[in-house]
Amino acid sequence: MAKVYFVIGGNLGDREQFLERTKSLISERVGFILRTSSIYESEPWGFEHNQNFLNQVIIADTQLSPAALLLEISFIEGVLGRERSCAGYCSRTADIDILFYDQQVLLTPSLIIPHKHLHKRLFVLTPLTELVPDMIHPLFSVTIRELMAICDDTTKVWKYQPVSVIE
């Protein structure tokens, strides 16, 4: 078994429902979910849009190889209506990124582990710090907490507070 760390999220449609469906499909197709962070809301990273993202980090056990894992998450994103029609970053119903796969370092044309941008993104570092602040990044040899402290990302990230409807 390998321990895999994902960041999941999206900014289109019923964002909370898409997070729940993403976790359900990961549980069915990838492996047992061990832990989940709080849900965080954040401004879009790398592009502008009027709808913020909801993101969450999840840690799961898997028997899948990194390559098989990539196929599964692409399948899950497709089931959830993700369209890859734009070049670069854009809005989406569902996004699943592999952050870490145990402490492995992998560099292939289709997959880079650890995720090559995780240290630049507060929407990833904030929930990662909540779950595993003292985990050592296998390439940088510093903790997630230390990466968070030196991150120069200026996008705003905050714990998500769902709007309750009083009838």
N, C-alpha and C positions, 0 to 999 in steps of 0.2 A: 504494500500500500504506500502511496505517496500522499503527502499533504500538499494541496494546491490552494493558492490564494487568488481570489478573483475580485475585481471591482465590477459591479453591475450597475446599470442605470439607463436613463433615457429622459427625454423631455417632450415627447409627443403622446397624445392620448391620455388615458387614465394612468398616470405615472406610478401611483401606488399599486394598482392592479398589475401593471407590467412587471414591477419588482417581485410581487408575490408569484406570478406565473413563471418568471425566470427562475426563482428559487425552487419552485416545484419541479420544473423540468430538469434543472441541474440535479436535484435529488433523485429523480427517476433515471436519468441517463448518464450521470457522471459519477455520483457517489454520495455517501452520507455527509450531510452538512454538519460540521462540528460546532461552528460559532458564526454569529453574524454581528456586525457593528450596528450602531444606530443608523438611521437613515439621515442623510445630509442633503441639503439643497444647496445648489451652487450655480453661479453664473456660467454660461457656456465658456468652454476653454478652447481657444484657437479660432473662434468665429463669433459672430454676433447673432443673437436671436432674442425675441421678446419672451420666450418661455425658458425658465430655469430648468436645470436637471435635478433629478433625484438620484442619489448614488448610495451604494452600500457595499461594504467589503464582506465577503463570505470566505470561510475556510472550510474545505471539504477534504475527505479522504477519497482517493480514487485508485482504481487498478488500471486506469487507462494510461497509455504512454502520452507524452506531450503532443505527438502528431495526431493520435486518435482523439485526444482532448480538443484540439483545435477543430477537427471535423465536427465533433459533437456540439461545440458552442456555436459554430457557424450554422448548423442545423437548427439549434434552439433559436438563434436570432431570426432565422428565416420563418420559423413557425410563428414567432411573435411579430412578424410584419416588418422586420428591418429591411430597408431598401438601400442598396449601395449604388445610388445613381449619381452622386456628386463626387468630384475630386476634392480631396482634403476632408476637413471636418465639417459635419453638418448635423442637423437635427435627426433624431431617430427614436423609434419606439423602444428599442432594446439594444443594449450594448453590453458585451461581456468581454473583459480583458483578463488574460492570465497575468498576474503580477509575479508570482513565484511558484515554482514547482519544486518542493523540498528546498534544498539549497543548491540545486542544479543551475548551471550556466549553459545556455543553449543559444547558438547563433546559426540560424538557417535562413534561406531566402524568404520562407513563409512564417517563421516564428522566432522571436527573440525573447529569452527568459534569462534574468528578470526583465520585466517590461521596460523598454528603453526610455520611457518618459515618466515613470512613476515618481522619480525624485524631483520632477519639475511641476507636479500637480498637487495643489492643496486638497482638491476633492478626492484624491487617492490617499495622500499622507495623513489627512485628518482622521478618517475612519481606521486606517492601518495603525495609527498611533493609539487609538482607543483600544484596539485588540492586542497588538504586539509591540509595544513601544520599545522594548529592549531587543527585538529581533535584529540580527546583524545582516545587513545587505551583503550578499555574497561577492559582489564586485567591488563595492566601495569600502567594505570593512568598517562601517559605522552603523549605529543603530537607526531604526526608523525615527525615533525621537530626535536624533541629531540631524537627520535629513530634513525633518519638519522645521527645525530651528534655523536652518540655513537656506530654506527654499525661498526663492525670490518671486514666486507666483503672487500676483496682486488680485486675482479673482476672489470674490467673497464666497465663503463657505460657512454654513451654519446648520445646526441641528434642525431637522425638519419638524415643523409643528403642523399637523393636519388641521384643516379648518373644520370645526365641528358645527353641524347644522342643528339648531334648536327648533323643534317643531311646536 
